[in-house]
Amino acid sequence: MTDDSFIREVNEELRSEQVRAVWRRFGPVLIGGAVAVVIGTAGYVGYEYWRESKAAVSGDQFLTALDLAGEKKTDEALSALKKLETEGAGSYPVLAQLRTATLLEQKKDMAGAVTAFDAVAADSKAPVALRDVAKLRAAYILVDTGSYEDVAKRAETLSADGNPMRSSAREVLGLAAYKAGRADDARKLFQQNADDAAIPANLRQRANTMLDLMRSSETAAKG
């Protein structure tokens, strides 16, 4: 055996011994970590499957409630939606709350509808878009049943430039201002919508209609 081959064998033996020493020291930890990863992955996959399955069940329940509402079985629909609010998964509890509020409005329970919409608007876990929709829905009801301040409390923050719901917020504020005799405020709000080329054409048309109506009323009053 040459010196070189001898040295190589010694080095290989040393390396093998080092590997065995490292394994004896850290092997259990590495195995434990690997097992934890496997268990964690399996747990996550299992949770996702359970969550998706539960959401699918909630989706079926929501469709059933909508069918009941479509068949004018309002009380049964409300009962089904109430159950979904407390037991549903995913976004369905919030959607159930919104649908409940709509059904209460259809039943002419305006106070109950506003309370239901306000509950969604105050739910920090609900998507921001749905919370804003709930604010607007409550505000539109309050044009007829509340004060300008009631409407402004829900819609004013949504009327700022750049807000995707600004056109509807300005419209509902304008209607509330007009009803409250705040003509200057109403005119300003409707004019903002009339001049906003980025909003839907029907909202601009409604704003112009209200401005024409206000001008006609003012002309008639002067005459």
Secondary structure, 3 states (H helix, E strand, C coil): CCHHHHHHHHHHHHHHHHHHHHHHHHHHHHHHHHHHHHHHHHHHHHHHHHHHHHHHHHHHHHHHHHHHHHCCCHHHHHHHHHHHHHHCCCCHHHHHHHHHHHHHHHCCCHHHHHHHHHHHHCCCCCCHHHHHHHHHHHHHHHHHHCCHHHHHHHHHHHCCCCCCCHHHHHHHHHHHHHHCCCHHHHHHHHHHHHHCCCCCHHHHHHHHHHHHHHHHHHHHHHC
